[in-house]
Amino acid sequence: MPKNAHFSGMVVSEEASMLAARLVRRLKKEGWSLSVAESCTGGLLASCFTDISGASDWFTQGWVTYSNDSKISQLGVSPAKLERKGAVSHDVALGMAQGAQQASGSSVSISITGIAGPTGGSENKPVGTIYVGVCIGESYLVRRGEFGGGDRASNKHSFIIFAMQKAIQAWDAHFERIEAVRSAAEAQASADTTIQLDLSQALSSINPDLDTWKDNTVWTSEKVATTLEEQDKDALGDDAEWVEEQ
């Protein structure tokens, strides 16, 4: 049994605490800020982050937008997308993350929308379904996960772990690709080649799963992680791997 830590009356595992700390170390290294937008987890994700000492230096704002109306009014989620796709969907997770990033002015945002149970599931979206959105700069990642069989509390806990894993994956892939582009630029420049780089365009072109978010963006097919063990295998792209931090 993992050790537990208490966060504002809620209980999360040591694993969740460690994941939060890993992401925060990345934020602090770059001097970047974080915001979160949650629905079904009811503030549990924000609590994990804000329990870390010094959170005011990098945590800007959090929202618990439980109702559709609050997603629209607080985060600017499209009513048409909510009606067409439902609150637990790719479109809404992305809209929540984008809205949080824009409203808070944060560098990074994470959104969670899902079905914690025990009711509310359907054949296409059973209890334990979650969509996570991550915005990093001008890039985004959206992933769907399914965690069946758990009770409401364990599902919420699984959701925040999944969200933090996806955020770390997106962060590492984002900066790895920026470094790859810069290295290529330096190599060409040393050969007396004059080049100009559009980093956003370069990133999206070499990593189809980490797109720049524009109105005309064509989203790639979703990958579904069905268990905690499979989450780590859900890479951002064919050339990206999950690297455990020692």
N, C-alpha and C positions, 0 to 999 in steps of 0.2 A: 504493500500500500504506500503510495507517495505521501510525503509529508504535506500538510496543508497549511496555508497562510490565510489569515482573516483579512478581508478588505471591506470596510464599511458595512459590516454585518453580513457580508457574503463570503463564501468560502471558495477559494481556488487552489489548485494543486501547485506544488513546487515547480512543476513543468511550465505552467502558465506564467508564474513569476519570473522564471529564468528566460522565457521567450520575450517577455516585456523588457527585461533588462538588456537583452541582446539587441533589440531594436533601438532602445534608448541610447546605447553606446554608439550606434551608427549615427543617430540624429545629432548627438553632441559632438561627434568628430567633425561633421560637416557644418555644424551650427544651424541645423534645420529645425523646423517646428512641426508639430503634429496636431491634428484634430480628428475626432471620431464622430460618427453618426450611427446610432444603434436603434434597433426596433425591438426584436424579441429578446435580446440579452439585457435590456432594461438598465443599462449603465454599468454592467459588469466589466466591459472592456475598458471604459474610462477609469473605473476604480482601480483596475490592475496597474494602469500607467500612473495615475496620480498618487498612488501610495508610495511611489519611488521618490526619495528625497530630492529636492531641487526641481520638481516637475514644473514649477512656474517658469523655469528658464526655457522650456521647450514645448510644453503642452498649452495650446492656445484656447481650445474650446471643445465641448462635447455636447451632443444632442441626443435625447431619447425621444425619437419621433415615432410613437407607437401607432397613432392613427394615420390614415391616409391624408386627412386634412393637414396634420402637422408636417407631414413630409412635403406637402405642396407649399404651405405658408412659410415654413422655417428653412427648407432646403431647396425650394424651387423645383421639386420633382414635377415632371409633366403630368397633369391630370389624365391626358389621353393615354399615356404609357401605363399609368396605374390601372385605368379601366381596361385597356387592351391586354396587358400582360399580367396584371395582379401585383400586389405588394411584394410578393416573394418571387423575384425575377431578375434576370440579368440587367434589364433596362433600369429598373428601380434602384438596384444596388449601385449601379454606375451613377445614376442621377443623385443619389444620396451622397456618394463620395465627392463628386464634383461640386455639389452644393456646399458641403462642409468646407472644402478647400477654398472655394471662392468667398464664402461668407466670413471665414475666419482669417483668411490671408495666410494660411499655413502652407508649408512646403509639401507636406505629406498628409493624406487623409485616408482613413479606413472606414468602411461602412459594413454593417451587418443587417441582413433582413432574412428571416427564416421562420420555421414552424417548430416551436419547442415542444408542443403537445401539452397534455395528452390528446387534445382535440384539434381540429382545424386542418387536418391533412386530407389529401385527395389521392386518386390513383396516380396522377402525374407529379404531384408534389406531396409525398407522404410525410408524416411527422418525422422530424429529424432532418428535413431539407433546409439548406442554407445557401444564400448567395453572399459572397464577400466582394466588395469593390475596394481597390487600392489605387489612389492617385499619387504619383510621384513626379513633381514638376508638371510637365505637359504630357506625361505618359500615364497610362492606366492599365490595370489588370482586373479582370472579373473572373471569379471561379465559383463553381457550384460544388457543394459537398452534400453527402447523404449519410446520416448517422441514425440508423434504425435501431429500435429495441431499447433505447434508453428512456429514463423518466425525464420530466421537465428540467430538473436541476442539472442532471448529467448532460443533457443535450445542450443546455446553455453553456456549460463549461467546455464541452467539445467545440462549440461554435467559436468561442474566443481563442482557443488554441489554434484552430484552423485559420482564423483571421490573422493572427500574428505570424503564423508560418507563411501564409501567402504574402504578407507585407514584407517579411525578411527576404523571401525569394525574389519578389519584385525589386526590392532595393538593391540586392546584390547583382541581379541581372542588369539593372539600369546602369549602375556605375561600372560594371565590367565592360559593357558595351561602349560607354563613353570613353573609357580608358583605351579600348581597342581602336576606336576611331581616332583618338588623339595620337596613339602610337603610330598608326598608319600615316597620319598627317605628318608627323615628325620624320618618318622614314622617307616619305616622298619629298619633303622639304629639304632634307639633307642631300637629296639627289638633284637639287636645284630645280625642283618642280614647284610651280606656283599653284596653290589650290585654295579653295574656299569651301568650308564645311558647314552644312546645315545639320547640327547634331540631332535635332528632332526627326528630320527626314531620314537620316542615316540609321538612327535607332529603330524606327518603325520598319525600315526596309530589311534590316538584317534579323529582326525578331518579330515575326508576325503575331505572336501572342502578347506583345507589349506595344500596343498601338498608341499613336497620338490621338487624342480625342477631339475629333471634328465631326460636324453634322453629317458629313458624307462618308464617315468611316464605315467600312464593311467589317463586322466582327467575325472572328474566327469561331469555329465550333467549340463548344464548351467541353472541358475535361471534368470528369466527376471522380472525386475521391470518396470511396464508400467506407473506409475504415481509417482509424488513426495511423495504422501502419502504412497504408497506401498513400497517405498525404505526402510523405517525403519523396515519393516517386513521381509526383505530379509536377514535372519540370515546366519552366516557362517556355522553353523552346527546345528543339532537338539538340542544340549545342550547349544547353545550360544544365548544370547539375546542382543538386542540393549539397552544400558543403557544411558539414557539422563544424561548429566553432569549438575549438579545444579549450 
